[in-house]
Amino acid sequence: MLRLTALLVCAGLATSRLGLVVHELVGHGAATVAVGGTVTDVQLFYFAGGWIRFRATGGELVIAMGGIVVEAVIGAAMVRVFARRVELGGRIGRAIGCALIIHASWYLATGTWHGYGDGVQLHRLLGESRGLVAIPAALVACLAAYAGARIVLGPLAATIPGGRGARIAGTVVAMILAGGLQLGAALGEVALRRDPTYSTTMRPERDRVISRELAEWAEAQRRQGATPSDEDRARMQREVARRHRTFPFAYVLGALVLVSIGLGAAHSRSTPGGTVPARLLAIAATIAGGSIALVIALDAAFL
C-alpha cells in the first residue's frame, strides 16, 4: 500500500506540475502571443496553481480559454497515445490523460458558472445562459472521471495482496493519503505565499459582488453621518448574500465526479498479483522530481 501511495503521489505531482506549465505558459502564454499581446509576468506555485499577467489590445477571451483548450487537447492525445498499452505504466499514462481532461473541463464548468479564474469572462458574457457551457463541460468531466477510473483503478488495486476487500481498502487508503499530501502541500503554499493576484483571480463573482455592495452601503452610511455597528454590518452582509444566492454547482459537480469514479472503479478489472514495479516507481519519482524542479526554475526565471 505504501508503494502504491508513493506511485500515486509521484504521478499526481508530475501531472499537476507539468499540467501547470502547459496551462499557463503554453496555453495562456502562446495565446497571448498569438493575439499580438505580451506576457509581462508569470507566477507558478511549486505545488498549487499559478497565473500570468499580460498586455493585449484584444483577444482576452482567447487568452483566458487558451490554458483549458491546450490542457484538454494534450489530455486527449495522451489517451490516444497510450491506448494500446495494457501494462500498468500504459494504463497510468491513459489515466493521466483523463485527469488532464477532468481538470480542464471542471475548471471550465465551475469557472463559467461561478465566475472565477479562467471562466470569469464567459460568466459575464453568458450571464444567465452560462449553463450552455457549464453543463456540457461538467458532463465531459464526469465521463473522463468514469473512463480514467475504469482504466486504472483495477490494475492499481491488483498490486495490493489479499482478498478483494483488502485490495479495495488498500487502494482507497493509498488514494486518500496521496491526495491529502498533495492537497495539504498546495493549500499550505497558498496560505504561506498570500499572493493577492491569485486570491483575487480565484474569487467567485458572487463574492466580488457582495463585497462591492457592502462597500457601497458602508460609504452611503458614512456620507449620512452614521456609524454602522458590527451587528448592522453582519445583518447587511446576510441580506446581500441572500439576495445573491446561487446554485452550488461546484459541490454538485464534485459529488457527480466522485460517483463517476466509483462507477468506473466498479467496472475496472485486472488479475491480482505482484506489487508496484520498482522500475515504474523510479521512473515516476524521477519525472515528479524533474517536474517540480522545472516549475521552480521557470518561476525563478520570471522574478
C-alpha positions in Angstrom: 0.0 0.0 0.0 2.9 2.4 0.8 4.4 1.6 -2.6 1.1 2.4 -4.3 0.8 5.6 -2.2 4.3 6.7 -3.4 3.4 5.9 -7.0 0.2 8.0 -6.8 2.0 10.9 -5.1 4.6 10.9 -7.9 2.0 10.6 -10.7 -0.1 13.3 -9.1 2.8 15.7 -8.7 4.1 15.1 -12.3 0.6 15.6 -13.7 -0.2 18.7 -11.8 3.2 20.4 -12.2 3.6 19.7 -15.9 -0.1 20.5 -16.4 0.5 23.8 -14.7 3.4 24.7 -17.1 1.3 23.6 -20.1 -1.7 25.5 -18.9 -0.1 28.8 -18.0 2.9 29.1 -20.4 1.8 27.0 -23.4 -1.9 27.8 -23.1 -2.2 31.3 -21.9 1.3 32.4 -22.9 1.0 31.2 -26.5 -2.5 32.5 -26.9 -1.2 35.9 -25.7 1.5 36.0 -28.3 -0.9 34.7 -31.0 -3.3 37.7 -30.5 -0.4 40.1 -30.6 0.0 40.6 -26.8 3.0 40.4 -24.5 3.4 38.4 -21.3 4.7 40.7 -18.6 4.8 38.5 -15.5 4.4 34.8 -14.5 3.8 33.3 -11.1 4.0 29.5 -10.7 3.4 27.9 -7.4 5.5 24.9 -6.6 2.5 22.7 -5.5 -0.6 24.9 -6.3 -1.7 26.9 -9.3 -0.4 30.0 -11.0 -1.1 33.0 -13.2 0.3 35.1 -16.0 0.0 38.8 -16.4 -0.2 40.2 -20.0 -0.7 43.3 -22.2 -3.1 42.9 -25.1 -5.4 45.2 -27.1 -7.9 42.4 -27.8 -8.4 38.7 -27.7 -8.8 38.4 -23.9 -11.3 35.6 -24.2 -8.9 33.6 -26.4 -6.2 34.1 -23.9 -8.5 33.1 -21.0 -9.5 29.9 -22.8 -6.0 29.0 -24.0 -4.9 27.1 -21.0 -8.1 25.0 -20.8 -8.1 24.2 -24.5 -4.4 23.2 -24.6 -4.7 21.1 -21.4 -7.8 19.2 -22.8 -6.1 18.6 -26.2 -2.9 17.2 -24.6 -5.0 15.0 -22.3 -6.9 13.6 -25.2 -3.6 13.0 -27.1 -2.2 11.1 -24.1 -5.3 8.8 -24.0 -4.8 8.0 -27.7 -1.0 7.6 -27.5 -1.3 5.0 -24.6 -4.5 3.4 -25.9 -2.8 0.1 -27.0 -0.6 -0.2 -23.9 -2.1 -2.6 -21.4 0.7 -2.8 -18.8 0.3 -0.7 -15.6 2.5 2.2 -16.9 0.5 2.5 -20.1 -2.8 2.5 -18.1 -1.4 5.2 -15.8 -0.5 7.2 -18.9 -4.1 7.0 -20.2 -5.5 7.8 -16.7 -3.2 10.9 -16.6 -4.7 12.0 -19.9 -8.2 11.6 -18.4 -7.0 13.6 -15.4 -6.0 16.5 -17.6 -9.4 16.4 -19.3 -11.1 16.3 -15.9 -9.2 19.3 -14.7 -9.8 21.3 -17.9 -13.5 20.6 -18.1 -14.0 21.0 -14.3 -12.3 24.4 -14.4 -14.3 25.5 -17.4 -17.6 24.3 -15.9 -17.2 25.7 -12.4 -15.3 28.8 -13.5 -18.0 29.7 -16.0 -20.8 29.0 -13.6 -19.4 30.8 -10.5 -17.3 33.4 -12.3 -13.7 32.7 -11.2 -10.3 32.0 -12.7 -10.3 31.5 -16.5 -14.1 31.4 -16.6 -14.8 34.9 -15.4 -15.2 36.4 -18.9 -17.5 33.6 -20.1 -19.5 34.0 -16.8 -20.0 37.7 -17.5 -20.5 37.2 -21.3 -23.2 34.5 -21.0 -25.0 35.7 -17.9 -28.0 33.5 -17.1 -27.1 31.4 -20.2 -23.9 30.2 -18.6 -25.3 26.7 -18.3 -24.9 26.3 -22.1 -21.1 26.0 -21.4 -21.0 24.8 -17.8 -23.3 21.8 -18.1 -21.7 20.2 -21.2 -18.3 20.8 -19.6 -19.5 19.1 -16.4 -20.7 16.1 -18.5 -17.2 15.8 -20.0 -15.6 15.9 -16.6 -17.9 13.1 -15.4 -17.3 10.9 -18.5 -13.5 11.4 -18.2 -13.7 10.5 -14.4 -15.5 7.3 -15.3 -13.1 6.4 -18.1 -10.0 7.1 -16.0 -11.2 5.1 -13.0 -12.2 2.2 -15.3 -8.8 2.3 -17.0 -6.5 2.3 -14.0 -8.1 1.6 -10.6 -8.5 -2.2 -11.1 -4.8 -2.6 -12.1 -3.7 -0.4 -9.2 -5.8 -2.4 -6.7 -4.2 -5.6 -8.2 -0.8 -4.5 -6.8 -2.1 -5.0 -3.2 -2.0 -8.6 -1.9 -5.0 -10.2 -0.2 -8.7 -10.6 -1.0 -11.0 -8.2 -2.9 -11.9 -6.3 0.3 -8.2 -5.8 1.2 -7.3 -4.6 -2.3 -10.2 -2.1 -2.4 -9.5 -0.8 1.1 -5.7 -0.6 0.4 -6.3 1.3 -2.8 -8.8 3.7 -1.1 -6.3 4.4 1.7 -3.5 5.0 -0.8 -5.6 7.4 -2.8 -6.6 9.3 0.3 -3.0 9.5 1.6 -1.7 10.7 -1.8 -4.5 13.2 -2.4 -4.2 14.5 1.2 -0.4 15.1 0.9 -0.8 17.0 -2.4 -3.8 19.0 -1.2 -2.0 19.8 2.0 1.1 21.0 0.2 -1.0 23.1 -2.2 -3.1 24.8 0.5 -0.1 25.3 2.7 1.8 27.0 -0.1 -1.1 29.3 -0.9 -1.5 30.2 2.7 2.2 30.9 3.1 2.6 33.0 -0.1 -0.5 35.1 0.4 -0.5 36.0 -3.3 -3.1 38.8 -3.7 -3.3 38.2 -7.5 -4.0 34.5 -7.1 -6.6 35.1 -4.4 -8.4 37.7 -6.4 -8.4 35.6 -9.6 -9.8 32.6 -7.8 -12.5 34.6 -6.0 -16.1 33.8 -7.3 -18.0 36.6 -8.9 -20.7 36.4 -6.2 -18.2 37.2 -3.5 -16.9 40.2 -5.6 -20.5 41.5 -5.9 -21.2 41.0 -2.2 -18.1 42.9 -1.2 -18.8 45.7 -3.7 -22.4 46.2 -2.4 -21.3 46.1 1.2 -18.6 48.7 0.5 -21.2 50.9 -1.3 -23.6 50.5 1.6 -20.9 51.5 4.1 -19.9 54.5 2.1 -23.6 55.6 1.9 -23.8 55.3 5.7 -20.7 57.3 6.1 -22.0 60.1 3.9 -25.1 60.2 6.0 -23.0 60.6 9.1 -24.0 57.2 10.5 -21.5 54.7 12.0 -22.9 51.1 11.5 -22.3 48.7 14.3 -20.8 45.2 13.8 -24.3 43.9 14.2 -25.6 46.2 11.4 -22.7 45.1 9.1 -23.4 41.4 9.8 -27.1 41.9 9.1 -26.5 43.7 5.9 -24.0 41.0 4.8 -26.6 38.3 5.4 -29.1 40.3 3.4 -26.8 40.9 0.5 -25.6 37.3 0.5 -29.3 36.1 0.5 -30.0 38.4 -2.4 -27.2 36.9 -4.5 -27.7 33.2 -3.6 -26.6 30.9 -6.3 -26.9 27.2 -7.1 -23.9 25.3 -5.6 -22.8 24.0 -8.9 -19.2 23.1 -7.9 -20.3 21.0 -5.0 -22.9 19.1 -7.1 -20.3 18.5 -9.8 -17.8 17.3 -7.2 -20.3 14.7 -6.0 -21.1 13.6 -9.5 -17.4 13.2 -10.3 -17.0 11.1 -7.2 -20.0 8.9 -8.3 -18.5 8.6 -11.8 -15.1 7.5 -10.3 -17.0 4.9 -8.2 -18.8 3.6 -11.2 -15.6 3.4 -13.2 -13.9 1.6 -10.4 -16.7 -0.9 -10.2 -16.2 -1.8 -13.9 -12.4 -1.8 -13.7 -11.0 -5.3 -13.9 -7.5 -6.8 -13.5 -5.9 -10.0 -12.4 -4.4 -9.7 -8.9 -0.7 -10.3 -8.4 2.6 -8.6 -7.8 3.3 -5.1 -6.4 4.1 -1.8 -7.9 7.2 -2.4 -10.1 10.3 -0.8 -8.7 11.3 0.5 -12.2 7.9 2.1 -12.7 8.1 3.8 -9.2 11.7 5.0 -10.0 10.5 6.5 -13.4 7.5 8.2 -11.7 9.7 9.6 -9.0 12.2 10.9 -11.5 9.5 12.6 -13.6 7.9 14.1 -10.5 11.1 15.5 -9.2 12.0 16.9 -12.6 8.6 18.5 -13.0 8.9 20.3 -9.6 12.4 21.4 -10.5 11.1 22.7 -13.8 8.4 24.7 -12.1 10.8 26.2 -9.6 13.3 27.1 -12.4 10.6 28.7 -14.5 9.1 30.6 -11.6 12.6 31.9 -10.7 13.2 33.0 -14.3 10.3 35.4 -14.2 11.2 37.0 -10.9 
